Amino acid sequence: MSLNPVTLRGTLVTLEPLTLEHAEPLTGAGLHPSLWTLQPRPIRSAADMRAYVEQALEELARGQSLPFAVIHGPTGMVVGSTRYMDIALPHRRLEIGATWYTPAYQRSGVNVESKLMLLRHAFETLGMQKVVFKTETLNRQSRTAILALGAVEEGTFARQFIADDGRKRDMVYFAIFDDRWPDVKRHLEERLNRGRR
């Protein structure tokens, strides 16, 4: 089994396979310093964003990730990016990560619908038994958003990574398991139906 690029369509967003053509609109969406404060490498220019996209496509070619551009349906604007990563098909496990949205579309429902589509595809089409999320311990906003999805906190790995600036990154790991997916799915669908963020 392999993961092939796929387009996932929802009511509010479409996740389409990332290409180099997305580099320019992602630059327009992503040059906000607040997006990269707790990330390993800041994106400060069009060249940085192109390198970011190129690296994602190299990982795709090696079977290490499946990156998406996030398109806001009502406007057609590229508003961020996300991906499947740390893919371990023999163990039916993958991670959803490298997710960011331009500030104007945070808390707009974009994240909830994106995660719902990614999780549905992972569990119902790809047959995963575990989907992982991780974030830096300092990133309270991300930790809160992951828990709100219905993920279970599994633990913290101290000094798991080092950022480009030398900062040691303590990472907290979360997971959603296949036997919990029906409840998580229902919860996310209810959030979308209520228009909650």
C-alpha positions in Angstrom: 0.0 0.0 0.0 1.2 3.5 -0.7 -0.2 7.0 -0.1 -1.0 8.8 -3.3 -1.9 12.5 -3.8 -5.6 13.0 -3.4 -8.0 16.0 -3.3 -10.3 16.2 -0.3 -13.4 18.4 -0.7 -15.5 19.8 2.1 -18.1 22.6 2.4 -15.7 25.2 3.6 -12.3 24.0 2.4 -10.6 21.9 -0.2 -7.3 20.2 0.4 -5.5 19.7 -2.8 -2.1 18.2 -3.5 0.7 20.7 -2.9 2.6 21.8 -6.0 5.2 24.4 -6.7 2.4 26.5 -8.2 1.1 27.0 -4.6 4.4 28.6 -3.5 3.3 32.1 -4.6 -0.2 32.2 -3.0 1.3 30.5 0.2 3.8 33.3 0.4 0.9 35.8 0.4 -0.8 33.8 3.1 2.2 32.8 5.2 4.5 35.7 5.8 3.2 36.5 9.3 5.9 36.2 11.9 3.4 34.9 14.5 2.9 31.7 12.4 6.6 30.7 12.8 7.5 31.8 16.3 7.4 28.2 17.7 8.4 26.4 14.4 11.8 24.9 13.6 12.4 27.3 10.7 10.8 30.7 10.1 9.4 31.7 6.7 10.4 35.3 6.1 10.4 35.6 2.3 9.1 34.2 -1.0 12.4 32.3 -1.3 11.8 30.7 2.1 8.3 29.7 1.2 9.5 28.2 -2.1 12.1 26.2 -0.2 9.5 25.1 2.2 7.3 23.8 -0.6 10.3 22.2 -2.4 11.2 20.3 0.8 7.6 19.1 1.2 7.7 17.8 -2.4 11.0 16.0 -1.8 9.5 14.3 1.2 6.5 13.3 -1.0 8.8 11.8 -3.6 10.5 9.8 -0.9 7.1 8.6 0.5 7.7 10.4 3.8 4.8 12.8 3.6 1.7 13.8 1.6 1.4 17.6 1.7 -1.7 19.7 0.9 -2.6 23.3 0.1 -5.6 24.5 2.0 -8.1 26.3 -0.2 -10.9 28.3 1.3 -13.9 27.3 -0.8 -16.1 30.5 -0.7 -13.2 32.7 -1.9 -10.9 30.3 -3.7 -7.9 31.6 -1.7 -5.0 29.5 -0.6 -5.1 30.0 3.2 -2.5 27.5 4.5 -1.0 24.1 4.3 -1.1 20.8 6.1 0.2 17.3 5.5 0.3 13.6 6.4 3.8 12.9 7.7 5.9 10.4 9.7 4.1 7.7 7.6 4.5 4.2 8.9 2.2 2.1 6.7 3.3 -1.3 8.1 2.1 -0.1 11.5 -1.0 1.7 10.0 0.1 4.9 11.6 0.7 8.4 10.4 0.9 12.0 11.7 -1.1 15.0 10.7 1.2 18.0 11.1 3.0 21.0 9.5 -0.4 22.7 9.7 -0.7 26.4 9.5 -3.4 28.9 8.4 -3.1 32.6 7.7 -4.3 34.5 10.8 -7.5 35.8 9.2 -8.8 32.2 8.8 -7.8 30.8 12.2 -10.9 30.0 14.3 -13.0 30.2 11.2 -14.0 26.5 10.9 -11.2 25.9 8.4 -9.1 23.8 10.9 -12.1 21.7 12.1 -13.2 20.8 8.6 -9.6 20.2 7.4 -8.9 17.8 10.3 -12.3 16.1 9.8 -11.4 15.4 6.2 -7.9 14.3 6.9 -9.0 12.0 9.7 -11.8 10.5 7.7 -9.5 9.7 4.8 -6.9 8.3 7.2 -9.2 6.0 9.1 -11.9 5.2 6.5 -9.9 5.1 3.2 -6.3 4.3 4.3 -7.2 2.0 7.2 -5.0 3.7 9.7 -5.2 2.5 13.3 -3.5 5.5 14.8 -3.2 9.2 13.8 -0.6 11.2 15.7 -0.4 15.0 16.4 2.5 16.7 18.1 3.3 20.3 19.0 5.9 22.2 21.1 5.0 22.3 24.8 5.1 26.1 24.6 2.4 26.2 21.9 -0.7 26.5 24.1 -3.0 27.4 21.2 -2.0 24.3 19.3 -2.2 22.0 22.3 -5.7 23.3 23.0 -6.8 22.9 19.4 -5.5 19.3 19.3 -7.3 18.3 22.5 -10.5 19.9 21.2 -10.4 17.5 18.3 -10.8 14.6 20.7 -7.1 13.5 20.7 -5.6 11.9 23.8 -2.4 13.3 25.2 0.3 10.5 25.2 3.2 12.3 26.7 6.1 14.8 26.4 9.5 14.2 24.9 12.0 16.6 26.2 14.6 18.1 23.8 13.1 16.1 21.0 14.2 18.5 18.3 16.4 21.5 17.8 15.2 24.5 15.9 17.4 26.3 13.3 18.1 29.0 15.9 19.4 26.4 18.4 16.3 26.4 20.6 15.7 22.9 22.2 12.1 21.9 21.5 10.2 19.9 24.0 7.3 18.2 22.2 4.0 16.9 23.4 2.4 14.0 21.5 -1.3 13.2 21.0 -3.2 10.5 19.2 -6.6 9.5 17.9 -7.2 5.7 17.6 -9.4 3.9 15.1 -11.8 2.6 17.8 -12.3 6.2 19.0 -12.8 7.5 15.5 -16.6 7.2 15.4 -17.0 9.4 18.5 -14.4 11.9 17.3 -16.1 12.1 13.9 -19.5 12.7 15.4 -18.0 15.4 17.7 -16.3 17.2 14.8 -19.4 17.0 12.6 -21.4 18.5 15.5 -18.9 21.3 15.8 -19.2 22.1 12.1 -23.0 22.0 12.2 -23.1 24.4 15.1 -20.7 26.7 13.4 -18.3 26.4 16.4 -14.6 27.1 16.0 
